[in-house]
Amino acid sequence: MDNAHFLWQTGWYCDGQWRDSKQQYEVNNPASGQLLAKVAVCGTQETQAAIDAAKRAFGSWRNKTAKERAAILRRWYELMMEHQDALAELMVLEQGKPLNEAKGEVAYGASFLEWFAEQAKRANGETIPSPTVDNRLWVIKQPVGVVAAITPWNFPMAMLTRKVGPALAAGCTAVVKASSDTPLCANALAVLAEQAGLPAGVLNLVSGDTAAISDTLMASPDVRKLSFTGSTRVGKLLMSKAADTVKKLSLELGGNAPFIVFDDADLDAAVAGAMASKFRNTGQTCVCVNRFFVQEGIYDAFVEKLAAAASRLTVADGMTEGAEQGPLINSVGLEKVEQHVSDALAKGAHLVCGGKRHALGGTFYQPTVLSDANEQMLLAAEETFGPVAACFRFTSESEVIKRANDTPFGLAAYFYTQDLNRVFRVSEALESGMVGVNTGMISNEMAPFGGVKESGLGREGSSMGLDEFLETKYVNLGQV
Ligand code: NAD
């Protein structure tokens, strides 16, 4: 630890000040259950104060040049990387992922600040040929205003920077509501933002009473945009609440990712991709594989190799040297995994490895592989969000595309093949916002991240990520 206790903030952040509250809530280490900190509970008043601060700060922040905003974002990126180890250790304690993964998330999260510092300077408009001789037509891009960002616990730093980076780059100001499981990670980033020179009120953080906070954000006419990452259930609820004030929306919601292994795949590469995509973050990622579809000719060999690799994973507290899989976030997550496994076994699945709570106790669960999965099982219909690889058998390409698409979700999809014609056919046929072909890792700041169908609206990262926080204004000039 780089002696960075200053990163631990338990207050709430408004108008450039850390504030206390009358009530606190407990944040616990998911690996040990131990109390980590008591954090300020925010409700209606605090949220309104945060919105007001963001509104006051908007005028001067939007009037800075893009280059000035970019310099602050760039410095924030550098500070995140300078404190990568300390931020990662805080994340392990609060969220549970292994230290190496946490370091990776800090770098991934920081990359959005670096990227959008550059993109800030490219919020270009355009001029349009006029249909009349005397008129001139042009289009400018302007920040949407105060943005509300609601983030989940599974990537507590990267989901914040993936929203706040482009929002601030565009000239918006923000009120962030972090998950009550991981407020310390969000607070640590605000500490560094302040050090980077972010003016008071540009970024404000509240957490605690989720219902009061979100109702205040959603009812406020001053909040012009909601950027949400979380479950489809909550996303739908917020979408309906956004209607009253017609807020712009970006929604990054749940998935049900298929991972298709064709007979012609490189078997070892497919197993390596499967491990990365399924067991990272203990299976708690929105782009995690939820359904492995394996062609009949390669099915037995794939299941055997996957189970061998899963059984070799080192399950431990994320701070333990060599840890590869940490605990689940809480007992609700653990119970869902247990329910999905027992339902699958009752409906004809076979346990190839794992299938039980881990001997470490708490919310640790064994890396699990199930064969003979079918569409009647709960795990075929909804995210398990845990370390369970369910393997379905298929015969033909047309059959598997139909089955892969037979879900209301469409975030990520993966497939392994060595047939180039199939690469084009299948990637075009899959109903998802992102497709990994012969790779299990698809997230980076330069590519558009997002889903179709009930997996969401809008894109994060890439040049499209900035557009989500910009309004388009068209100007028609007649004679002067
Ligand atoms: P969640 O929907 O329970 O919570 C997400 C956020 O919404 C948290 O801050 C939470 O406090 C808040 N929230 C909960 N109930 C709310 C309500 N009624 N009104 C307003 N806010 C509310 O999700 P989670 O368990 O924190 O995260 C896991 C989910 O997020 C999974 O479904 C996962 O697929 C999804 N996810 C999606 C992406 C993506 O980019 N598409 C990325 C990460 C996670």
Residues whose N, C-alpha, C, O or C-beta is under 5 A from the ligand:
A	BS01	NAD	I150 T151 P152 W153 K177 A178 S179 S180 T210 S214 T229 G230 S231 T232 V234 E252 L253 G254 G255 T285 C286 S455
